[in-house]
């Protein structure tokens, strides 16, 4: 059995050429996207928030009913006020993080804000506010069960920000199964 090394050299050369052409294509697409504004997110914060931007609010608003499930009633009269309180909690939690952690969260939010990167990573092409609960569930399930570590980490960050912000509200105490104030009173007075 003899190996035709000339054929391998040509294949290797073709492979290297393809790699160079691919790298040039990716670089040019990135340049065009940045020049056209496709990859640039506004750095202005949403009105009344100290960390979250308008697109971030849309993402978390779509996540809230999916992450919290039966804990919230989307058709209740106070649902919108609850959403605002949860968004304020997410904003406060992110604003109080260190600069490096904030940078990582912004990278995650930027990835999810770009229409193409959102579609490639979540399967959702349209705006967050138009995503159905099934779309959001599929996205979260995909990231939760992914073999790609950054997706798993992103799932944990997004779901924990929503959950912790909700369970920090007085309205959530009925679902927590205990009253922190009653427990503290009992511990101090026993």
N, C-alpha and C positions, 0 to 999 in steps of 0.2 A: 504494500500500500504506500503510494507516494503522495506527498502533499505538494500542491502547486503553490509555491511561496509567492510567485508573482501575482497570482489571483488574490492572495491574502493581503499583499502590500497595496494593491489597488483598492480593495475593500476597506482597508484601514485608512488609506488616504481619503477615500470617499466619506468614510465615517467622520474623520477629522474636519473635512470641508463642510459637511452637514452641521457639525457642532459650531463651527465659526459662523456659518450663515444663520443658524438658529439663534446664537448669542446676539448677532447684529440685529436680527429681527426683533428680539425681545427688547433690546436697548432702544431701537427706533420706536417701537410701540409705546414704551414708557415715556420717551421724550415727547411724542405726539400727544399722549394722554396728559402729560403735565402742562404742555403748552396750551392745550385746548381747555384745560381746567377740569378734565374728567377725574383726575386723581387727587385734586386738591379739595379738601374739606374746608368750609369756612371756620376760621379760628375764633369767631365771635360766639360768645356764650348765649344760650337761650335767655330770654328776659326773665329776671328773677332767680337765676341759677348761677352758681359759682364754679361749676365744672362742666356740666352737661350742655351740649349744643342742641339745636332744634332737631336735627336728624337723630341724635341720641335719645331724645325724649320720645320720638316716634318708635324707635326700637324697643325701649323699655315699656312703653304703653302697650305694644303688641305682646310683649313677654308676660306682663303681669297676670292676665287671666289664665294663661297656659301654665305658668310656673306655680301659681297658687291654687289652680283647679277649683275644687269645691269650697275652698275657704272664702271665696269672694263671689258675690252674686252680681254679675254684670248688668242685670236689669233693675237693680235696686236704685232708689232715689239718691243715695249718697255715694254711688260708685265713682263718679267723676271726682268728687272731693277726696275719696280714698286713693284714687290714682295719683292725684296731685301730691298727697301726703307721702305716698310711696316714692314718687319721683324725687321729692325733696329729700327723703331719706337716702336714696341712692346717690344723689348729688352731694349731700353732706359727707357720706362715707368716702366717696371718691376724692372730695376736696381735702379731706383730712389725711390722706395717704401721703407718703413721701414722694418726692419728685420722680424717682425712678419708677415706682409702682404706677404713678399717674401716667407716665410716658407709655408704659406697657398697656394700660387700659385704653389710652388714646389710640395705640396701634390696633388693638382689637376692634375698637369702635370705628376706626377709619376703614379697616378691612370690611366691616359689615355695612358701611355707609356707601361704598362704591358699588354701583349697579352691577358691573361685571364681576367684581370679586365677591359680591354678595351672592350672585347667581351661581358662581363656580363653587363656593364653599358651603352654601346653605340650600341651594336649589330654588331660592326665592328671587325672582327677577324684579318684580314690581316694588313699589314703595312699601315700607314696613306697615304703614297704617292700613294698606289694602290686603295684607297677608291674612289668610284665614287661620283659625285656630288649628286646623289640621296641618296647614303648611308649617306653622310654628312648632307644633308637636313633632312633625317629621324632622325639621331642622334640629331641634334639641335632641331627639333620639339619635340622629345621625352623629352629632358631635359627642354625645355621651358614650356611644358605643364605638367610636372611631379608634382605629389603631394609630392615629396621628396624635401625638401628645399635645400639641398646641390646641387642637380642637377640644380634647378632653378638658384642658385647663380653661379654655374659653367658656365651655359649658358650665364648669364649676363657678367661674367668676360671675357670669351673667345670672345664673340661677340663685347663687348665694346673695348677690347684691339685692335682688328682688325679695328673696325670702327674709333676709335679715332686716331689710327696711320695713317689711310688713310686720314682722313679729316685734319690732321696736315700737309699734303704734299701740295706743290704748285699745283700739278697736279689735286687736288681735287676741287679747287676753282670753276671750271666751273660747278660742281655738287652741290655746296653749295648754289648757288642762290644769293650770294653776294660776294663782294670783301672786305675783312677786311681792307685792306690798303685804299681803296677808301672811306669806311665809316669813318675811323679814320681821313683822310684828310678833309673830309666834316665836321666832328664834330669839329675839331680844327679850321677850317677856316670859320665857320659860325657865 
